[in-house]
């Protein structure tokens, strides 16, 4: 137990330092832009207090955090296997397209069948798309970063052609028809009278109905628990981590590195694909090609979430909430440029990467292990 606490403490130092350094850099940039950094700091603190004190802001923080949990877990599984899955955008797009299509076509099915079908097809779509990169890595030695980047563009082209072609809904917007009510995930809050009549709602008093926070957050929590069990309580998880730590030693121990590579990418893609449960089943209720910025932000910020969370499911949950709070704070800063939030997110990535490397080298010189 003492060693566990020691490990947690050591692993939490780099993210904490990175967050502090990113905040300092952000304040310097704010000052360079002609704003009072101390006034901005006061606004940020007040906004953060409101985020955790007001129902609206808490709901928005969790709303923004939900897709980041999925994509953060996706990146973490790949990282644990020594892989870098930068193709989350493509996996989310393909999964969202298939989820929207199945939800549309199964509009007459009972919800007890339609909801699991949409969730399953989203996971399978993301898994299949990511497995392409895993197979090319395992069998041809192709670098997964290059392949997943290329697959992102392929996914954009495929979804664009279908959303503007045979699957297009009526109108000018490149989108699929709305999914059936049976495939919609319920909102956590109660809808205001006369609004969102077609959307189910649980009616939890803590959450306001006008915020799109929905039941996909429970799927995200289950996914985090599942990843923890997979990585630390199963033989497959041990093999995955062994390959990530030293593939040659794992191969010498009888572990199939090719199998682990493909399966790790498939699991990573499935987790990214589950973000479709939030985008399609919980918020938009269809696939929208013009929501590409939302898909992209969810996919790429997931990398920062994974790094900030030290590739651990619990850390990823905390990091996703932190980034969700940063997103919400961006709307509460008054006349301060909202781009400061993006600067902070980018700075966190840079400082976490460099901090992990420097801190790891320092501990190695001292003979300390985590």
Secondary structure, 3 states (H helix, E strand, C coil): CHHHHHHHHHHHHHHHHHHHHHHHHHHHHHHHCCCCHHHHHHHHHHHHHHHHHCHHHHHHHHHHHHHHHHHHHHHHHHHHCCCCCCCHHHHHHHHHHHHHHHHHHCCCCCHHHHHHHHHHHHHHHHHHHHHHHHHHHHHHCCCHHHHHHHHHHHHHHHHHHHHCCCCECCCCCCEECCCCHHHCCCECCECCCCCCCCCCECCCCCCECCCCCECHHHHHHHHHHHHHHHHHHCHHHHHHHHHHHCHHHHHHCCCCHHHHHHHHHHHHHHHHHCCHHHHHHHHHCCCEHHHHHHHHHHHHHHHHHHHHCCCCHHHHHHHHHHHHHHHHHHCCCCCCCCHHHHHHHHHHHHHHHHHHHHHHHHHHHHCCCC
